[in-house]
Every structure is written in C-alpha cells, then in structure tokens.
Amino acid sequence: MTMQADLLSPPVNYAVVQLPERNYPGVVVQGDTLRSLQKQVELMERLLDTGQLEDLAGEIEDLKEQLFGALTYFERICSERGITLPY
C-alpha cells in the first residue's frame, strides 16, 4: 500500500501537510527546528532552576512568538485552501 501526504504550503521550517485519512492538515517541523525548540525548553528549565526569571521570561516570549508564527502560518494556509480549522 502506498500512502502520500499532500504538501499544502511551501517547504519552509513549518510546512502544512494533509496526511492520508486525517480530517485536518498538520504542521511538519524540520528536525533541526525541533531540536532547537527542545534545547530552548531545556535552557528555560535551567533558568527556572537557577532563579534567572528575567532571562526565563525572555525565552518564554521567544518561544511564544515562534509558536504563534507557526500557528499563524498554519491558519493562513488553511484559509487560503478553504479548509476549516479544527478549533
């Protein structure tokens, strides 16, 4: 059996794809981007453990902006394709 995902957006750090047998598209995160996000969370944990709350707040804001960017991109691609959002 051959299954194929449909690429709905240009292949950037966050690509929107439609997987077979799924009602809604998903977001593919490049491996290096995923690793970077994971390392950022590890840094956030260290900052919390050492009480560096100002630096932690900065990292949280950065992560929030990255996730907001990916979500906004996902929503724009869905809108352009006439796909209703799953939420």
N, C-alpha and C positions, 0 to 999 in steps of 0.2 A: 504494500500500500504506500502510495506517495502522498505526502501532505505538503501543502505550500502555504506560507504566510504571505499576505499582501502588504507591501510597503506603501503606506498612505502619505508619507512625508519624505522630504529629502533625508538622506542618511547622515544626520549630524549626531552630536553627543546623545541626544534623546530622540530616537526615531519612533514614530507612531506606526504600529503594525496591527493588522487584523489577523488573528490566529484562526485556523480552521475550527469550526464547531463552537466558537465563542460568540456571544451576542454583541460584545463591545470590543473596541480596539484596546490595545495595551501600549505601554511605552517600553522600548528596549533601551537599556542603559549600557553604553560601551563599558567594557571591562575595566579600562583604566580610570574611567569616571567613577565607576562603582567602587574601586579600590580607594580612590581619593576621598569619596564620601565616607567610607569606613574608617580611614585614617583620621579624618576630621572628627568623627564621633569619638574615637579613642583619645584625641587631643582634648576634646571637650570633657571627657571623663577625668583626665589628669588635671585639667584646670579646676574642675569642681573639687577634686580630692585635695588640692593644694590651696583652695580658697581664693583663687585668682578670678574673682567674679566679674571684673570688668572685661578681662580677656575672654572669659567664657561667654559673656553677653555678646561680644563681637563675633565670636564663632557661631553662636546661635543665630544671630542676624544674618550672617553669610549663608549658613545652611538653609535658613528660611527663604532667602532670596533665590538660591539655586533651585529649591523645590518649587517655589512659586513660578519660576521661569519655565520649568519642565511642565507644570500643570497648565500654565497659560498657553504654552505651545500645543499641548495635547488638546485643549479646549478649542483653540483656533483651528487646528487641523480637522477636528470633528465637525465644527461649524461649517467650514469650507466644503466638507464632504456630505453635509446634510445628515450627519449621524447625531442622534440624541445622546446626551450624556447619561451615564449610568447613575447619576446622583442628582 
